[in-house]
Amino acid sequence: MNKQGLFFLAVMLVLFSSCRNSTDHTEPSQMAFKITEQSWGTIQNDSVVQYTLTNPQGTQVSILNYGGTVTQLWVPDRKGELGDVVLGFDSLSGYLQKANPYFGCLVGRYGNRIAKGKFILEGQAYQLTLNDHGNTLHGGLQGLDKVIWQASKPAGDSSLKLTYTSKDGDQGFPGNLMIEVVYTLGSDNALQIAYSATTDKATPVNLTNHCYFNLSAGKQNTILDHEVMLQAEKFTAVDSLLIPTGQLPAVKGTPMDFTSPKKIGAELAAVKGGYDHNWVLNRKGNDLEKIATAYDASSGRLMEVFTTEPGLQFYTGNFLDGTLKGKWQQPYQQHAAFCMETQHFPDGPNQPSFPNTILKPGDTYRSLTRYQFSVK
Ligand code: GLA
């Protein structure tokens, strides 16, 4: 090597080592994470922004600050081809329409139903806004799915943090509730959602996410051929308006039994209205545990659900009827997707035998759910 060559090599070595030692402390696998932002318009004076998190494998999740809504989730099939496995709309107006059936959003303050929107807490009666046949569904008329959250990006480019303060009296709920939700995309193709909240008055809290999954990425019009396993031997029986009766029947030998993987469509016709129930999860403790799987043999995509929650609402898109046009103007027909909403049980505040849903001042509500994607 001539003198010039040696000099060049020396300069490169110095540059390389100073770069590694002083400024770049990121692990190589972290280097390819990125977050991009796209404007999705405004609501009154607030900007609506879509944040897209991409991991080193190209797996991608897009989330709006409006409702903390997951708009897209691109994961590989068994050939390595990415496909968008969640239902949604192409633009904000889709999400703002009244017919939006909670596509991809965060749900609260109380996911699922509270009978007649009433409960008594510390001797005081509360009345919530009613939005579902005289009951309160998913937090009432203007739940957490219909508000703008404050977004920030914690270090590492793999997470999006959303915060929101729901004021004392919001939808009839007591206390100022300070809520934080962190979405994290793992390098292992997991989407993790960490929820936490604090309050200044005792109040019910039950937060979840309402993604509608179709693991074939729309190649199959329905999810009836997806195979599902739910780690649950009981479910909460409900009346005709899907309000729990308090009974927890065993699933064994009934169409509700998903203890071993079974096609969603296998016995769905025997369940009036389709699956829209809370399964009582078998849990070993309070840590993150795998409680459900869903598999689409046509694409090879497998989704495993881990949670710290005691219940799971498994909903098979029964109310979709082909009238709603989603992304790329596709009509979403009945059973086009399924939801796995990790949660405490419906109507918890009125059912003393159900796991506690009351958050007290000084305590912190915490809940963690992970949707893990792979292929087989
Ligand atoms: C939940 C409910 C369903 C339905 C959907 C939204 O899954 O349990 O009954 O309201 O949300 O359409």
Boltz pocket constraint, residues with backbone or C-beta under 6 A from the ligand:
constraints:
  - pocket:
      binder: B
      contacts: [[A, 101], [A, 102], [A, 112], [A, 137], [A, 242], [A, 276], [A, 313], [A, 315], [A, 319], [A, 339], [A, 341]]
      max_distance: 6.0
